[in-house]
Amino acid sequence: MKGSMPWLAAAAFWLFVAILYDGQILWLSRMPGERIDLRAAFAWQTTYYLLWIPLTLLVWRVTAEWIPESSRDWLRTILRHVPVVAAAAMLHFMLVTAVSVALGVAPRGEFWPSVMMQMRGRLHLEVLIYTAAAGTGAAIVLHRRYRDRQIAAANLQAELSAARLDALRGQLQPHFLFNSLHSIASLARAGDTAGVVRLIAGLSELLRHLLDHGDRHMSLREELRLVERYLEIQRVRFADRLQATIEMDPGVERARVPLLVVQPLVENALRHGLGPRVEPGSLVVRAQREAEWTRIDVEDSGEGLPPGWSRESSSGTGLRNLASRLAAEFGSAWSLDVLPRPGGGVVATVRIPYVAVS
């Protein structure tokens, strides 16, 4: 045990006990018929308990780690304590007697008789005090081990969550890359060379941004800039069939969000909502703050949800991956809702705790 806290705890406890017993002696001395030498009684009692301060610390230092690991270790542990309690009791009686002699409340020529008298009258009390001191030391060590294990478990959980987020991010980026390459292949089959060049250039810029950004988080402003780059790529594919806008309320741009939290929703809307349609469609990304939450809506005027659709039954990688990332990072403090849009289409809504970037 290190630091000043064990000293303070032991000193405070035994000082309290000494004051308590001295108060009892004073109270008894005031009772009718009682004749008590207060100086001698205070000296003996106060010395007796205060000298347990260094002895308690000694017992903690020697025996605190003697904790049985199984039921078979109990007898061995008890036997280890026997010589220590005997030595502590003898040392304590000798110190009490020495101090009492120095204070003039015990005869100088009766040192060993005084020690033996204390041993006969207070040995049982010494065993009880030693047991309490050793047990307290063991309890402190067990509490420290429990706290260390809690910290280690929390650190491990954080590392596991980080590894899970990295793995999910690693799944998401290839999925996003595959869909982008599919768009390039579609333009190439259609003979749109200029569109292929523009799409490859945009994809290159987007991937460079993703690879250069080592953190798993960014501000909502940066995330929506990333979405804008992605929409520029998709405008090459959709041409005049896509009308996309991004709206962001004042004050929400500094919200801290996971990397690629909006892009999968946009990709899902384009691929499943607007992609199958021949006629033009609209897509709106809207970000706002709701009290302690950051809310992001991705709304499209596309095909809408198929009958009986649910996020849990969906086979799509994007939404499932996004839900897993949010659960890994925020526990239960998040929501992802995908609902029919009034007038046709789909609106996907993400809510996460609002935290401003530093």
N, C-alpha and C positions, 0 to 999 in steps of 0.2 A: 504494500500500500504506500503510495507516494503522495506528496503534497502536504499542505497544512490542515486539510479537512479532518483527517483522523485525529490529529492532536487536539483540534478544537472540539470535536465531538466527544472524545474521551474526557477532556478537561471539563467541559460543560456538564456532562452527566455526573461525574464524581463530585464536582463542586456542589451540584444540586443535592446529591445524596448526603454530603457532609453537612450542608446547611440544614437539611431536613432533620438529620439526627441531632445536630446541635440545638435546633429549636425544640425538639422533643425533650432533651435534657433540661433545657431552661424551663420548659413548662412543668416538668416533674419536680424541679427544685423549688417551685413556688407552691407546691401542694403542702398542706399541713403535715407536720411530722417528718418531712423529708430533709435529710442533711446531705448535701452533695457538694463535693469540692469541684466547683465549676471550672476552675483553671485546669485541674488535672483531667476532668472528664472531657472538656473541650479539646485538650491536647491529645489525649488518647484517641478519641473518636475522629477528630479532624485528620490527624496523622494517618489513622488506619485507612480511611477512605481516599484521601488525596494521594497516598502513595500507590494506589491502584491505577493512577493515571499512566505513569511510565510502564507499570507492569502490564496494563491492558495493551498498550502499544507493542510491548515485547511479545506478548502472547499472540497478537495479530500477525506480527512479522514471522514468528516461528511456525504457527499452526494454521494460518488462514487457508493455505493451499491443501491442507489435509482433508480432502472431501472424498468420501467413499464413492466410487464409481458404480458399485453394485452391492447387493446384499452381502456377498461374501467378504467384502472389504471392511465391514463395520467393526468386527472384532479386532482386526489388525489396526484399524485407526484408533480405537479406544485404547489398545495397549500402547500405542505411540504416545498418547496423552498422559499416561500414568506417571512416568518420570518427570514430565514437564510440570504437571500440577503439583507434584511433591516439591520440586525445586522452587517453583513460584511461591508456594505457601511458606516454605522455610525462609526464602529471601525476604518475603513480605514481613514475616514476624520479626526477623532480625532488624530490618529497617525501621519498623514501628518502634521497637524497643530502643534502638540507637537514638532515634529522634527524641523519644520520651526522656531518655537519660540526659540528652543534651539540653532539653528544656527544663530539666530539674524536677520532673514529675515522677521519675522512677529512680530508685536507689542505684548508685553506680556499681555497687558490688553484687547486684542481683540481675545481671544481664541475662545469663542463660536460664536462671529460674523464671524470669519474666517471659522469655521466649517459650519455654515449655508450658507455662501457664496458658499462654495464648493458644498454643497448639492443642492443648486439652479442651479448651473452651470454645475455640472458633475454627477448628479444622473443617467441620462440616460447612461452615459459612464460606471458607476459602474454596472448597470444592464447588459450591453453588456459584460463587462469583466467577471462578475460572471457567466453569461450563458456560455461563452466560457470555463471558468475554470471547471465548473460542467460538461459540455458536454465532455471535454477532459478526466476528471476523469472517467466518465461512459464509454467512448470509451476504455480507458486502461483496465478497469475491464472486458468489453466484450471481448477484445482481449485475456486477460489472461484466461477467461473461454473457449474461442474457442481453445486456445492452449492446455489447460488442457484436453478438450474433444478429441482433436486430439491425444494427448498422450495416453489417456485412450482407444480410439478406436484402436490405433496401438497395445497397449498391449493386448487388447481383441482379435484382429485379430491374434496376435502371439499365444495366448493361444488356440484359436480355431484351428489354423493350427497344433499346437502341439497335441491337442486332436484328430484331424483328422488323423495325422500321426500315433499316438498310436493305433487308431482304425483300420487303414489299416494294421499296423504291426500285430495287433492281429488277423486279418483275414488271413494274409499271413502265419503265423507260423502254425496254424491248417491245412491249405491247404498243406503246405510242409510236415507236419507230416502225413497227410492222405496218400499222395502219397508214402512216405517211408514205411508206414505200409502195403500198398498194395504190394510193392515190397517184403517185408518180407513174406506176405501171399503167394505170387506166388512161392517163393523158398520153403516154407513149403509144398505146394501142390506137388511140384516136388520132395520132399524127400531130398532136399539138406540141411541137418542139419548143416554141417560146414558153409555153406553160410549164413544160418539164424543167427548163432551165431556171425559170423563176421559182418553181417549187423547190428544186434542189438547193438553190441559193438561200431561200428562206429556211429550209430545214437545216442547212449547215449552220446558219446563224443561231437558230434555236438550240441545236445540240451543243454548240460551243458555249452558249449561256448556261445550259444545264450542267455541263461537265466542269465549267469553271466555278460554279457555285457549290462549294463544299458543304455548306450548312444544310440542315434538313428543314430550315425555316427561312422565311423572308417576310418582308412587309407585304400587306395586301396590294399596295401600289405596284410593287415589283411583280407580284404574282399576276396581276391583271395586265401588266406590260407583256409578260410571257404569253398570256392568253391572246393578246392583240397580235403578237408575232405568229401564233398558231393560226389565228383567223386569217391573217394575210396569206398564209400558205393555202388554206382551204378556199379562199376566194378565187384562187387560180383554178381550182377544181370545179367549183360551183358556178363561176362566172357571174352572170346577172341573176342567178336564182337565189343568191344569198344576200340578205340584208341583215347585218350584224351590228349591234351597238353595245357599248359598255357604259354603265351608269354607276357612279360611286358618290355616295353622300359625303359631304364635308365632315372631316374628323375621323373617318373610318380608315383612311388610307394608311395610317400607322399601325393598324392591327397586325399582330404577329400571327402568321398562318403557316401550316405545313406546306412544304414545296409540292407543287402540282396537286393542289386541292381543288382548283377550279377547272383545270384543263380536262380531266376525265369526264366531268359533267358536260362540258362543251363538246367534247369528242363524241360522247354518247348521243347528245341531241342531234349532231350533224349526221352521224352514221345511221342511227335508227329512226330519227324523226324526220329530218329534211332530206337525207340521202335518197330514199326510195321515191320521192316525189319529183314530178317533172315540172310542176308549176313553182314559181318563186315562193320563198318562205322567209320568215323573220326569226332572229335569235337575239335575245336580250340577256345580258349579264348584269345583274343589279346587286350592289353591295351596300349594306347599311349596318348601323349599330343599333341594337335593341338592348338598352340598359347594360347589363354585364355580358352581353353576347355579341358576337360578330355573325351577321346573317348574310349569306350569299345565295341568290336565286339565279338559276339558269333556266330561261323560259324559251320554248320554241313553239312554232305554229305548225308542226309536222304531223306525222301519222297518228300520234297519240299512243296510249298503252294498249297492248293486246288484251283481250278478255281474260280475266283471271290472273293478270300479271301481279307479281309481288317481288320485292327486292330479294327476298330469301330464295325464291324459286328461279330467279334469273340466272342464266348461264353466262352472262357477260362478265368479262374480266374486270372492266373499269370500275363499275359500281361496287362489286364484291371486294376488290382490292382497296378501294377508297374507304369502305366501311371498316375493313380490317385495320387499316392505318389509323383511322380516327379512334377505334377502340383501343388499340395498343398505346396510343399517346394520351388520350383523355379519359380512359376508363368508361364511366357511364355519363360523363359530362359532355355529351355531343348528341346531335341528331342528324339524320339524313333521310329526307322525305322525298319521294317521287310520286307526284299526283297528277291527275288529268288537269289540263288547263281549260278554264272557261272559254268556250269558242273553238276548242280543238287544240291539240298539241299536248305538251307535257311541261310541267314546272318542277324542277328539282331544287330542293332547299337544303342547305347545310347550315347548322348552327354550332359554333364552338365558343368557348370562353374568350372574352375580349381581353387581350394582353397587348399593350403597346410595345413596339420595338424600342430598345434602349438606344 
